[in-house]
Amino acid sequence: MKTLRLKTFEDVRQALLAKHEIALIDVRHEAEFAQAHPLFAANLALEHIEFDARRRIPRLATPIVVYDQGEGRATRAAHQLLQMGYTDVALLDGGLDGWRNAGGEIFIDVNVPSKAFGELVESVRHTPSLSAEEVKAQLDAQAKMVVLDARRFDEYQTMSIPTGISVPGAELVLRARALAPDPETLIIVNCAGRTRSIMGTQSLVNAGIPNPVAALRNGTIGWKLAGLALDQGASRRFAVVSVAQRREAAQAARTVADRAGVKRADHNQLSLFSAETGRTTYRFDVRTPEEFVAGHLPGFSSAPGGQLVQETDVSMPVRGARVVLADHDGVRANMTASWLAQMGWEVSVLEEISADDRVQMCSTEGATSPSETRPAVPRTNRYVRPYEGTDNPHEAMQAYLDWEYGLVDQLARDGTHGFKVL
């Protein structure tokens, strides 16, 4: 059996700082991963490698560093990756303990790069927010207000704020003008906890929406901790937008993306990217799942924009890779790209969408049954998020919020994130 190479904490750290491609892969179960891992580690459990590796790490020459906590799974995973054709696979010297002993910062939970970035955005931009009690008082007074839920539709159906409308994150800038045409209407953005509330609210602020906007502080967790009742099984969804509203949103989104340093790509450049052997290129269609199913461009995977920003470690485990985003309206790709660029990704929006492309990407805005993208095999030993469902202990929800509040300090100690905030 081939002797495996070792890479040290410092090797990985230098690759991250230099923005070189690297996939730091934790091969334990998700529940174990959520207890402790480096900031940019991605979870790919040993038993899922056969099914998910080629999708998540598409370039066989990608530098991959795998680790566990001394159970021997990393060695087996590394050999399996080599057998699958990956050519640059190494073990993290000392595994997770080696990272910790070398001074590496340790994070808990999942989707940490996105959650930490969201906290950084709020700390820099002072993103406006209102408490659950303040929002409830406005609802009771029948104030001019609309509540927009930025999570996936299935999450929204599980539990939602009374009167809330499902508008998954990347849809907010596109749909807000139709849902709150009176500029005096207060727009409240919520999610289950904090990240998507903050990012959604700040998206509307960045795009220059004329309405007052605020995040529901701490989302449905904050609502429950305040002793307030949540709806279950709601089905209110965003409305179709007018041509004028779509045009105005597209102009605003393009301006935000340009400020963030988002690049532009055409089909010729896409072909060049595909032919390039020394670089990974992820290609995502950031529209709704229904629109993707109805028609999409070859080579693009479905990753609705709000969830893509929320789950970069799942969708793009190769840190330093290139990302190309597509939509057919110029809003969702640009807004999603603006956030990814601030998170340190080299990201381009596909432009020069032809008439044939538009037919291929036909829209189904009236659809009512969202599909859901799932991993190739069912997750085992899945980490149960404290913000899922309606019956989690209050202590667990409060502990989760307390953890999020400390992420900005952790980012500073880690020092590898490369985030910037507009």
C-alpha positions in Angstrom: 0.0 0.0 0.0 1.3 3.4 -1.0 2.9 5.5 1.8 0.9 8.6 2.5 2.4 12.0 2.7 1.8 14.3 5.6 1.0 18.0 5.6 1.3 20.1 8.7 -0.9 22.8 10.2 1.5 25.3 8.8 1.3 23.8 5.3 -2.5 24.2 5.3 -2.4 27.6 6.9 0.0 28.9 4.2 -2.1 27.5 1.4 -5.2 29.3 2.8 -3.3 32.6 3.3 -2.0 32.4 -0.3 -5.4 31.6 -1.6 -4.1 28.4 -3.2 -6.6 25.6 -3.8 -6.9 23.2 -1.0 -9.6 20.8 0.3 -9.3 20.2 4.0 -11.5 17.2 4.6 -12.8 15.9 7.9 -13.8 12.2 7.3 -15.7 11.7 10.6 -19.5 11.7 10.9 -21.2 15.1 10.8 -22.1 14.9 14.5 -18.4 14.5 15.4 -17.3 17.2 12.9 -19.7 19.6 14.6 -18.0 19.2 17.9 -14.6 20.5 16.7 -12.9 21.4 13.4 -10.8 24.0 11.6 -12.6 27.0 10.1 -12.4 25.9 6.4 -12.6 22.2 7.0 -15.4 20.4 5.0 -17.1 17.3 6.2 -17.1 14.3 3.9 -17.6 11.2 6.0 -15.6 8.1 5.0 -18.7 6.2 4.0 -19.8 9.0 1.7 -16.5 9.4 -0.3 -17.4 6.9 -2.9 -20.7 8.7 -3.7 -20.0 12.4 -3.1 -16.2 13.1 -3.6 -16.3 13.5 -7.4 -19.3 15.9 -7.2 -17.8 18.0 -4.4 -14.1 17.9 -5.4 -14.4 17.7 -9.2 -10.7 18.1 -10.2 -8.6 15.0 -9.6 -5.4 17.0 -9.1 -6.9 19.1 -6.3 -4.6 19.2 -3.2 -6.5 17.3 -0.6 -5.7 17.0 3.1 -7.7 14.6 5.2 -7.9 14.2 8.9 -9.8 12.5 11.7 -9.2 12.3 15.5 -6.9 9.3 15.5 -9.5 6.6 14.7 -7.8 5.5 11.5 -10.6 6.7 9.2 -8.3 9.3 7.6 -5.8 6.7 6.4 -8.6 4.6 4.8 -10.2 7.7 3.3 -6.9 8.9 1.8 -6.2 5.5 0.1 -9.8 5.4 -1.2 -9.3 8.9 -2.7 -6.1 7.7 -4.4 -7.9 4.7 -5.8 -10.6 7.0 -7.2 -7.9 8.8 -9.2 -7.1 11.8 -7.0 -3.4 12.5 -7.3 -2.5 14.9 -4.5 -3.8 13.4 -1.2 -2.1 13.8 2.2 -2.9 13.3 5.8 -3.0 16.2 8.3 0.0 15.6 10.5 -1.4 14.6 13.9 -5.0 14.9 12.8 -7.3 17.2 14.6 -5.2 17.1 17.7 -2.2 18.0 15.6 -4.1 21.1 14.4 -5.0 22.1 17.9 -1.6 21.5 19.4 0.0 23.6 16.7 -2.1 26.5 17.8 -4.9 26.2 15.2 -8.2 27.7 16.1 -11.0 25.2 16.7 -14.6 25.9 15.7 -17.8 24.0 16.5 -21.2 23.6 14.7 -21.6 23.5 10.9 -21.5 26.0 8.0 -19.1 28.0 10.2 -17.4 30.1 7.5 -20.8 31.6 6.5 -22.0 32.0 10.0 -18.8 33.7 11.1 -18.9 36.0 8.0 -22.5 36.9 8.9 -21.5 38.0 12.3 -18.6 40.0 10.9 -21.0 41.7 8.5 -23.3 42.7 11.4 -20.4 44.0 13.5 -19.0 46.1 10.6 -22.2 47.4 9.0 -24.3 47.5 12.2 -27.1 45.7 10.3 -30.4 47.0 11.7 -32.5 44.5 13.8 -35.5 44.4 16.0 -36.3 42.0 18.9 -39.0 39.4 18.8 -41.0 41.5 21.2 -40.7 44.6 19.0 -41.8 42.8 15.9 -44.7 41.1 17.8 -45.9 44.6 19.0 -45.9 45.8 15.4 -47.9 42.8 14.2 -50.4 43.3 17.0 -50.7 47.0 16.1 -51.2 46.0 12.4 -48.4 48.3 11.4 -47.3 48.7 7.8 -44.9 45.7 7.9 -44.1 42.6 5.9 -42.2 39.6 7.3 -40.0 37.8 4.8 -38.5 34.4 5.7 -35.1 33.9 4.1 -34.8 30.2 4.7 -35.5 27.3 2.3 -39.3 26.7 1.8 -39.2 23.4 3.7 -37.6 25.1 6.7 -40.2 27.8 6.5 -43.0 25.3 6.5 -41.7 23.6 9.6 -42.0 26.8 11.7 -42.5 30.4 10.8 -43.3 33.9 12.2 -47.0 34.6 11.9 -47.8 36.4 8.6 -44.3 35.5 7.3 -43.8 34.9 3.6 -41.3 32.5 2.2 -38.6 34.5 0.2 -35.4 32.4 0.2 -32.3 34.7 0.6 -31.2 35.2 -3.0 -34.8 36.1 -3.9 -35.1 39.1 -1.5 -33.7 41.8 -3.7 -35.7 40.5 -6.7 -39.0 40.2 -4.8 -39.0 43.0 -2.1 -40.4 45.7 -4.3 -43.4 43.6 -5.3 -44.0 42.5 -1.7 -43.6 45.9 -0.2 -44.4 48.5 -2.9 -45.1 51.2 -0.4 -41.7 52.6 0.6 -43.1 53.3 4.1 -43.7 49.5 4.7 -41.2 48.1 7.2 -39.5 44.9 5.9 -38.5 42.3 8.5 -36.2 39.5 7.4 -36.0 36.4 9.5 -34.4 33.0 9.5 -34.0 30.3 12.2 -31.1 32.0 13.9 -29.0 34.9 12.8 -27.0 34.4 9.6 -29.6 34.5 6.9 -31.5 37.2 8.7 -28.4 39.4 8.8 -27.3 38.6 5.2 -30.8 39.1 3.8 -31.4 42.4 5.6 -27.9 43.7 4.6 -28.6 42.6 1.0 -31.7 44.8 0.9 -29.7 47.7 2.4 -26.8 47.2 0.0 -29.2 47.2 -2.9 -30.8 50.5 -1.9 -34.3 49.3 -1.2 -36.2 52.5 -0.1 -38.1 50.8 2.7 -37.0 50.6 6.3 -35.5 47.2 6.8 -34.6 45.2 9.9 -33.5 41.6 10.8 -35.6 39.7 13.3 -32.9 39.5 16.0 -32.1 35.8 16.5 -34.8 34.6 14.2 -37.3 31.9 15.2 -35.0 31.0 18.1 -35.4 34.5 19.5 -39.1 34.3 18.9 -39.4 31.0 20.9 -37.1 32.3 23.7 -39.5 35.2 24.0 -42.3 32.8 24.7 -44.1 33.6 21.4 -46.0 31.2 19.2 -44.8 30.1 15.8 -46.9 29.0 12.9 -46.5 25.6 11.4 -47.3 24.4 7.9 -47.5 27.9 6.4 -47.4 28.1 2.6 -47.2 31.8 1.7 -44.7 32.4 -1.1 -43.3 35.3 -3.0 -45.2 37.0 -5.8 -44.3 37.4 -9.4 -42.5 40.7 -10.1 -43.2 43.2 -12.9 -40.8 43.9 -15.7 -40.0 47.3 -14.2 -39.3 45.8 -10.8 -37.0 43.2 -12.2 -35.1 45.8 -14.2 -34.7 48.0 -11.2 -33.5 45.1 -9.1 -31.1 44.0 -11.7 -29.5 47.4 -11.9 -29.1 47.6 -8.1 -27.7 44.0 -7.9 -25.1 44.7 -10.6 -24.0 47.8 -8.8 -23.5 45.9 -5.6 -21.6 43.1 -7.4 -19.3 45.5 -9.1 -18.5 47.2 -5.8 -17.6 43.7 -4.4 -15.2 43.0 -7.3 -17.3 40.3 -9.0 -16.0 39.3 -12.4 -17.9 38.6 -15.7 -17.6 35.5 -17.8 -19.1 34.5 -21.2 -19.5 31.1 -22.8 -16.0 31.3 -24.4 -14.4 31.8 -21.0 -16.5 29.0 -19.5 -15.0 26.7 -22.2 -11.5 27.9 -21.2 -12.2 27.3 -17.6 -13.4 23.8 -18.3 -10.2 23.0 -20.3 -8.0 24.4 -17.6 -6.4 21.4 -15.7 -4.7 23.5 -12.9 -7.8 25.1 -11.5 -11.2 24.0 -10.1 -14.3 25.8 -11.4 -17.6 25.4 -9.7 -20.7 26.3 -11.8 -24.0 27.0 -10.0 -27.5 28.0 -11.2 -28.7 30.2 -8.2 -32.4 30.3 -9.2 -35.1 28.4 -7.4 -35.1 24.6 -7.5 -38.3 24.6 -9.7 -36.7 26.9 -12.3 -33.6 24.7 -12.4 -35.7 21.5 -12.9 -37.7 23.2 -15.6 -34.5 24.1 -17.6 -30.9 24.9 -17.0 -27.5 25.3 -18.8 -25.3 22.3 -19.3 -22.7 21.8 -16.6 -24.4 24.0 -14.0 -25.6 22.5 -10.7 -28.6 23.8 -8.7 -27.6 25.9 -5.7 -30.2 28.5 -4.8 -28.2 31.6 -3.9 -29.2 32.0 -0.3 -28.3 28.5 0.6 -25.1 28.6 -1.4 -23.9 31.6 0.7 -25.1 29.8 3.8 -23.4 26.4 3.0 -20.1 27.3 1.2 -18.3 24.4 3.0 -20.9 21.9 1.6 -21.2 23.2 -2.0 -17.5 24.3 -2.4 -15.2 22.4 -0.2 -12.2 23.4 -2.4 -11.1 26.7 -0.8 -9.4 28.9 -3.5 -11.5 27.5 -6.3 -13.1 29.6 -9.0 -17.0 30.0 -9.0 -19.3 30.9 -11.9 -22.9 31.8 -11.2 -25.9 31.9 -13.6 -29.5 33.1 -13.6 -31.7 34.7 -16.3 -32.5 38.0 -14.6 -29.2 39.5 -13.5 -30.4 39.8 -9.9 -29.8 36.6 -8.0 -26.4 35.7 -9.5 -25.1 39.2 -8.9 -26.3 39.4 -5.3 -25.1 35.9 -4.5 -21.7 36.7 -6.1 -21.4 39.9 -4.1 -21.4 37.9 -0.9 -19.1 35.2 -2.2 -16.6 37.8 -3.3 -16.6 39.4 0.1 -16.0 35.9 1.6 -12.8 35.6 -0.4 -13.9 33.6 -3.5 -13.0 34.4 -7.0 -16.5 34.6 -8.5 -17.8 35.5 -11.9 -21.4 36.0 -13.2 -22.2 34.4 -16.6 -23.2 37.2 -19.0 -24.3 37.4 -22.6 -27.2 35.0 -22.0 -28.5 34.3 -25.5 -32.2 33.9 -26.5 -31.6 30.2 -26.8 -30.1 30.1 -23.3 -33.1 31.9 -21.9 -35.4 29.4 -23.5 -33.3 26.6 -21.9 -33.5 28.4 -18.6 -37.2 28.8 -18.8 -38.8 30.2 -15.6 -41.6 28.6 -13.7 -42.4 31.4 -11.1 -45.8 30.1 -10.5 -44.7 26.7 -9.2 -45.8 25.7 -5.7 -43.9 22.5 -4.9 -40.2 23.3 -4.3 -37.8 20.4 -4.9 -34.9 19.9 -2.5 -31.4 19.1 -3.4 -30.0 16.2 -1.3 -26.7 14.4 -1.0 -26.0 11.3 -3.1 -26.6 9.1 -0.1 -28.6 9.7 3.1 -26.6 11.3 5.9 -25.8 9.1 8.9 -25.0 10.4 12.4 -26.3 13.8 11.3 -25.7 16.7 13.6 -29.1 18.0 14.9 -29.1 21.8 14.6 -30.3 23.6 17.7 -32.4 25.8 15.5 -34.3 23.0 13.8 -37.8 22.0 14.8 -39.9 23.5 17.5 -39.2 21.4 20.6 -35.5 22.1 21.2 -34.5 22.9 24.8 -34.3 26.6 25.5 -30.8 26.1 27.0 -29.5 24.6 23.7 -30.9 27.5 21.7 -29.5 30.1 24.0 -26.1 28.4 24.0 -26.2 28.4 20.2 -26.8 32.1 20.1 -24.0 32.7 22.6 -21.7 30.8 20.4 -22.6 32.8 17.3 -21.9 36.1 19.2 -18.3 34.9 19.8 -17.5 34.1 16.2 -16.0 37.5 15.3 -13.4 37.0 18.0 -12.6 33.5 16.7 -12.1 34.8 13.2 -9.6 37.3 14.5 -7.7 34.6 16.3 -7.7 32.2 13.3 -6.5 34.8 10.9 -7.0 32.8 7.7 -10.4 34.0 6.6 -9.6 36.7 4.1 -13.1 38.2 4.4 -13.9 41.8 3.5 -17.1 43.7 4.1 -18.5 46.3 1.8 
